[in-house]
């Protein structure tokens, strides 16, 4: 009887482990795909507390995405230039609001490797992503792509959304180098410095920007596996 009890217990644990892994996989799949944020090389400004709001129009999908980005506090890390916390708030048509908080390396050309990341899906509690998810290519967290300015066409100073700023009109190359873009950029509009950008597949338009903005992630994230246990508990009740 003891032998069969041990076998049954091992079988139950094994089944529960399979259920947990399947549930974790399905829960992770619920995270909406996040956009790649197009940057222009050298325009990213690491001003702590800065924020900007954009609308992105996907010409292929005929869909709009509303994206807000903010720079938060600095933090020391293995990168000699240090790291900074970024937050991105993304609302895509027919998808829940997603807020991502990530610690990224600081480089003059723009953000580098993502060191840590937490995700908050509308209707759920926020959670930390496991390290092995940070380098995945499934678009579950926002990524950064860098375009390159090749020529400045015009420089003007004027009022934009209540601020006096100097804006450059440029043409440049997309990251794949095979497509071009036209953009209005300014280093005086942190964090990403884009006023308007147009290329073959999408348009990006600045809606608002400013300094001094509180975190959008109002709750403290839990570990991913604790979050999975929360969802499993809800499913069983």
MARSE-666331 format. One record per atom (N, C-alpha, C): x negated, y, z negated. Coordinates in steps of 0.1 Angstrom, whole numbers, padded with zeros to 4 digits, always signed. Atoms other than C-alpha are relative to their C-alpha. Layout:
BEGIN
XYZ...
***
This chain:
BEGIN
-0008-0012+0000+0000+0000+0000-0009+0013+0000+0009-0012+0001-0029+0024-0009-0006+0002+0014+0006+0000-0013-0045+0015+0025+0009+0007+0010-0009-0006-0010-0014+0024+0045+0003+0014-0004-0002-0014+0005-0009+0055+0023-0011+0009+0006+0011-0008-0005-0044+0067+0033+0001+0002+0015-0002-0001-0015-0037+0059+0070+0010+0010+0003-0011-0009-0003-0004+0077+0069-0004+0015-0003+0004-0014+0003-0020+0108+0052-0009+0005+0011+0009-0004-0011-0048+0109+0078+0008+0003+0013-0009-0002-0011-0021+0106+0105+0007+0013+0000-0007-0012+0002-0001+0134+0091-0009+0012+0001+0010-0011-0002-0032+0156+0088-0003+0003+0014+0003-0001-0015-0041+0148+0124+0011+0007+0008-0012-0005-0007-0006+0156+0136+0001+0015-0003-0001-0015+0004-0005+0189+0116-0011+0008+0007+0011-0007-0007-0039+0198+0131+0003+0003+0015-0004-0002-0014-0026+0193+0166+0011+0010+0002-0010-0010+0000+0005+0213+0159-0005+0014-0002+0006-0013+0003-0016+0241+0144-0007+0005+0012+0008-0004-0011-0039+0242+0174+0010+0004+0012-0010-0004-0011-0009+0242+0199+0007+0013-0004-0007-0013+0004+0008+0269+0179-0009+0012+0001+0010-0010-0002-0024+0289+0178-0001+0004+0014+0001-0003-0014-0027+0286+0215+0012+0008+0006-0012-0007-0004+0009+0296+0221+0001+0014-0005-0001-0013+0006+0007+0325+0197-0010+0010+0007+0010-0008-0007-0025+0338+0214+0005+0004+0013-0006-0003-0013-0007+0336+0247+0010+0011+0000-0010-0010+0001+0019+0359+0234-0005+0015+0001+0006-0013-0001-0006+0388+0234+0001+0005+0015-0001-0004-0014+0003+0408+0266-0014+0003+0005+0012-0003-0007-0025+0412+0291-0003+0015-0001+0004-0014+0002-0044+0445+0285-0007+0005+0012+0006-0005-0012-0056+0468+0312-0015+0002-0002+0014-0004+0000-0092+0475+0321+0000+0015+0001+0001-0015+0001-0100+0511+0312-0011+0005+0009+0010-0005-0009-0117+0528+0341-0007+0013-0005+0007-0011+0005-0144+0552+0330-0009+0005+0011+0010-0006-0009-0167+0576+0349-0013+0001-0008+0013+0002+0006-0203+0569+0340-0005+0014-0005+0006-0012+0005-0217+0595+0316+0010+0010-0006-0010-0010+0004-0184+0613+0307+0006-0004-0014-0005+0004+0013-0176+0593+0275-0006+0009-0011+0004-0009+0011-0178+0616+0244+0004-0006-0013-0002+0007+0013-0182+0600+0210+0004+0010-0011-0004-0010+0010-0164+0627+0190+0010-0007-0010-0008+0007+0010-0150+0611+0158+0013+0007-0002-0014-0006+0002-0112+0617+0156+0006+0006+0012-0006-0005-0012-0107+0627+0192+0010-0010+0006-0009+0009-0006-0078+0612+0211+0005+0006+0014-0005-0004-0013-0063+0614+0246+0011-0010+0004-0011+0008-0004-0031+0601+0261+0001+0001+0016+0000+0001-0014-0028+0589+0297+0012-0008+0005-0009+0009-0007-0003+0574+0322-0008-0005+0012+0007+0007-0011-0017+0549+0346+0011-0006+0010-0009+0006-0010+0002+0540+0378-0007-0010+0009+0006+0011-0008-0006+0506+0394+0007+0000+0013-0006-0001-0013+0000+0510+0431+0004-0013+0006-0003+0013-0005+0001+0473+0438+0013-0006-0007-0011+0006+0008+0026+0464+0410+0012+0010-0001-0010-0011+0001+0045+0498+0413+0005+0001-0015-0003+0000+0014+0043+0499+0375-0008+0010-0008+0007-0010+0009+0034+0524+0348-0005-0006-0013+0006+0004+0013+0012+0519+0318-0003+0013-0008+0004-0011+0008+0010+0544+0290-0011-0004-0010+0012+0004+0008-0024+0543+0273-0005+0012-0008+0006-0010+0009-0037+0563+0243-0013-0006-0005+0013+0005+0006-0073+0561+0232-0005+0010-0010+0006-0009+0011-0090+0575+0201-0013-0005-0005+0012+0004+0006-0124+0575+0186+0001+0002-0015-0001-0001+0014-0126+0568+0149-0014+0002-0007+0013-0003+0007-0155+0565+0124-0011-0008+0006+0013+0007-0004-0191+0556+0131-0004-0011-0009+0004+0011+0009-0207+0525+0118-0014-0005+0005+0013+0005-0004-0243+0511+0118+0002-0014+0005+0000+0014-0005-0249+0479+0137-0013-0003+0006+0013+0005-0006-0276+0460+0156-0005+0009+0011+0004-0009-0011-0275+0486+0184-0007+0012-0006+0008-0011+0006-0302+0513+0177+0008+0013+0000-0008-0012-0001-0277+0540+0188+0013+0000-0009-0011+0001+0009-0251+0527+0164+0013-0005+0007-0013+0004-0005-0214+0517+0169+0010+0010-0004-0011-0008+0004-0181+0534+0167+0013-0008+0002-0013+0006-0001-0145+0523+0161+0008+0007+0010-0010-0006-0010-0121+0529+0190+0014-0007-0003-0013+0006+0001-0084+0524+0190+0007+0003+0014-0008-0002-0012-0062+0519+0221+0014-0004-0002-0014+0003+0001-0025+0520+0222+0006-0001+0014-0004+0003-0014-0010+0504+0253+0015-0004+0000-0014+0003-0002+0027+0503+0264+0002-0002+0015-0003+0003-0014+0034+0485+0297+0014-0003+0001-0014+0002-0002+0068+0482+0312+0003-0015-0003-0005+0013+0004+0087+0452+0298-0009-0008-0009+0009+0006+0009+0060+0444+0273+0000+0007-0013+0000-0007+0013+0057+0451+0236-0012+0010-0001+0011-0009+0003+0035+0479+0223-0011-0008-0006+0011+0007+0005+0000+0467+0216-0011+0010-0004+0010-0009+0004-0026+0485+0195-0012-0009-0003+0012+0007+0002-0062+0473+0196-0010+0009-0007+0011-0008+0007-0089+0485+0171-0013-0008+0003+0012+0007-0003-0124+0476+0182-0013+0008-0004+0013-0005+0003-0160+0482+0171-0009-0002+0012+0007+0001-0013-0181+0490+0202-0014+0006-0002+0013-0006+0000-0218+0498+0208+0001+0013+0007+0000-0013-0006-0225+0534+0216-0012+0001+0010+0011-0003-0010-0245+0541+0248+0004+0013+0008-0002-0012-0007-0249+0573+0268+0010-0001+0012-0009+0002-0011-0231+0559+0298+0014-0004-0004-0014+0004+0004-0201+0546+0278-0001-0012-0010+0000+0011+0010-0191+0519+0253-0006-0013+0005+0007+0013-0004-0211+0486+0253+0008-0012-0006-0006+0013+0005-0204+0452+0237+0010+0003-0011-0009-0001+0011-0174+0448+0215-0005-0010-0011+0005+0008+0011-0185+0436+0181+0011-0006-0009-0011+0004+0007-0152+0433+0163+0013+0005+0007-0013-0006-0005-0115+0437+0173+0011-0006-0008-0013+0004+0006-0081+0436+0157+0011+0004+0009-0011-0003-0009-0048+0435+0175+0013+0001-0008-0013-0002+0007-0014+0447+0164+0011+0000+0011-0011+0001-0010+0015+0435+0186+0013+0005-0007-0012-0005+0006+0048+0453+0180+0009-0012-0005-0009+0010+0006+0070+0432+0157-0008-0010-0008+0009+0010+0008+0040+0413+0141-0009+0008-0009+0010-0006+0008+0014+0420+0115-0013+0000+0008+0013+0000-0007-0021+0430+0128-0009-0011-0005+0010+0010+0003-0049+0404+0129-0013+0002+0007+0013-0001-0006-0086+0401+0136-0001-0011+0010+0003+0010-0010-0096+0383+0167-0013-0008-0003+0012+0008+0002-0121+0354+0163-0011+0005+0010+0011-0005-0008-0156+0362+0177+0000-0006+0014+0001+0006-0013-0153+0337+0205+0011+0006+0010-0010-0006-0009-0122+0356+0219-0005+0014+0005+0004-0013-0004-0142+0389+0222-0006+0000+0014+0007+0000-0012-0162+0378+0252+0008-0008+0011-0008+0007-0010-0134+0360+0270+0005+0009+0011-0004-0008-0012-0121+0371+0304+0015-0001+0003-0014+0002-0002-0084+0366+0299+0008+0013-0003-0007-0013+0001-0076+0404+0294+0009+0001-0012-0008-0001+0012-0062+0399+0259-0004+0012-0008+0004-0012+0006-0082+0429+0247-0004+0009+0011+0004-0009-0011-0089+0461+0268-0015-0001+0002+0014+0000-0004-0121+0461+0287-0004+0013+0007+0005-0012-0006-0142+0489+0302-0007-0003+0013+0007+0000-0013-0152+0494+0338-0006+0014+0003+0006-0013-0002-0176+0521+0349-0001+0003+0015+0001-0006-0013-0172+0541+0381-0012+0010+0000+0012-0009-0001-0201+0563+0393+0003+0012+0008-0001-0012-0008-0200+0599+0404-0011+0001+0010+0010-0001-0011-0218+0604+0437-0001+0015+0005+0001-0014-0005-0210+0641+0445+0010+0009-0008-0009-0010+0006-0196+0672+0427+0005+0009+0011-0006-0008-0010-0172+0690+0450+0003+0014-0004-0005-0013+0005-0161+0718+0428-0001+0001-0015+0000-0002+0014-0165+0732+0393+0008+0013-0003-0008-0011+0003-0139+0754+0377+0003+0001-0015-0003-0001+0014-0131+0768+0342+0014+0006-0001-0014-0005+0001-0094+0773+0332+0007-0006-0011-0009+0005+0011-0066+0765+0308+0006-0013+0004-0006+0012-0003-0055+0730+0306+0006-0005-0014-0007+0005+0011-0028+0718+0281-0004+0008-0013+0003-0009+0012-0036+0748+0258-0014+0002-0003+0015-0002+0002-0074+0746+0260-0007+0006+0012+0009-0004-0011-0100+0764+0280-0011-0010+0002+0010+0010-0002-0122+0738+0296-0006+0002+0014+0006+0000-0013-0146+0734+0325+0002-0014+0006-0004+0012-0007-0135+0708+0350-0008-0002+0013+0007+0003-0012-0155+0691+0378+0009-0009+0009-0007+0009-0010-0139+0676+0409-0012-0008+0007+0011+0008-0005-0160+0647+0420+0006-0011+0010-0003+0012-0007-0160+0618+0445-0010-0010-0006+0008+0010+0006-0175+0585+0434+0003-0014+0005-0001+0014-0003-0178+0548+0437+0007-0008-0011-0006+0010+0009-0157+0521+0420-0011-0009-0005+0011+0009+0005-0176+0495+0399-0004-0010+0011+0004+0010-0010-0175+0471+0429-0008+0006+0012+0008-0007-0010-0192+0498+0450+0006+0000+0014-0006+0000-0013-0170+0490+0480+0012+0009+0002-0011-0010-0001-0142+0515+0472-0004+0013-0007+0004-0014+0005-0143+0552+0465+0012+0005-0009-0010-0007+0008-0124+0575+0441-0002+0015+0001+0000-0014+0002-0116+0611+0436+0005+0003-0014-0003-0002+0014-0115+0625+0401-0003+0014-0004+0003-0012+0008-0113+0656+0379-0004-0004-0014+0006+0004+0012-0135+0652+0349-0005+0012-0008+0005-0010+0009-0146+0672+0319-0006-0006-0013+0006+0004+0012-0171+0665+0291+0006+0007-0013-0006-0007+0011-0150+0689+0270+0013-0006-0004-0013+0006+0003-0120+0665+0269-0004-0015-0005+0003+0013+0005-0130+0636+0247+0013-0008-0003+0013+0008-0001-0131+0606+0245-0005-0002+0014+0005+0005-0012-0132+0596+0281-0003+0010+0011+0003-0011-0009-0133+0629+0299+0007+0000+0014-0007+0000-0013-0109+0621+0327+0013+0009-0001-0012-0009-0001-0083+0647+0337+0010-0007+0010-0007+0007-0010-0071+0629+0368-0009-0009+0009+0008+0008-0008-0084+0600+0388+0009-0008+0010-0007+0007-0011-0072+0585+0421-0009-0009+0008+0007+0009-0009-0084+0554+0439+0010-0009+0007-0008+0008-0009-0070+0527+0462+0012-0007-0008-0010+0008+0007-0051+0507+0435+0007+0007-0011-0006-0007+0011-0043+0531+0407-0003+0015-0001+0002-0015+0003-0039+0567+0396+0000+0001-0016+0001-0003+0014-0048+0580+0361+0003+0014-0002-0003-0014+0003-0033+0612+0347+0000+0003-0015+0000-0005+0014-0040+0630+0314+0013+0006-0003-0012-0006+0005-0009+0638+0294-0002+0009-0012+0003-0008+0012-0023+0652+0262-0013-0004-0006+0013+0004+0007-0055+0653+0241-0002+0010-0012+0002-0008+0011-0068+0667+0209-0011-0006-0010+0009+0004+0011-0089+0663+0177+0008-0002-0012-0007+0003+0013-0080+0650+0143+0013-0008+0002-0011+0009-0002-0058+0620+0147-0001-0012-0009+0000+0011+0009-0049+0594+0121+0001-0014+0007+0000+0013-0006-0053+0557+0127+0014-0005+0004-0013+0005-0004-0025+0540+0146+0003-0014-0006-0001+0013+0006-0031+0507+0128+0002+0002-0015-0004-0004+0013-0012+0514+0096-0002-0011-0011+0002+0011+0009-0016+0479+0081-0014-0006+0001+0013+0007+0000-0047+0460+0071+0001-0013+0008-0001+0013-0007-0054+0432+0096-0004-0012-0008+0004+0013+0006-0055+0396+0084-0008-0008+0010+0007+0009-0009-0076+0368+0098+0009-0006+0010-0009+0006-0010-0063+0352+0130+0007-0013-0005-0006+0013+0004-0058+0318+0114+0010+0002-0011-0011-0003+0010-0039+0333+0084+0012+0005+0008-0011-0006-0008-0018+0352+0110+0008-0012+0007-0007+0012-0006-0011+0318+0128+0008-0007-0011-0007+0007+0010-0001+0303+0095+0013+0008-0004-0012-0008+0002+0024+0332+0090+0010-0003+0011-0009+0002-0011+0039+0326+0124+0006-0015-0001-0005+0014+0002+0041+0288+0117+0010-0001-0011-0010+0000+0011+0058+0295+0084+0013+0006+0004-0013-0006-0005+0084+0317+0101+0007-0009+0009-0006+0009-0010+0090+0291+0128+0006-0012-0007-0005+0012+0008+0096+0264+0101+0012+0004-0009-0010-0004+0009+0121+0285+0081+0013+0003+0008
***
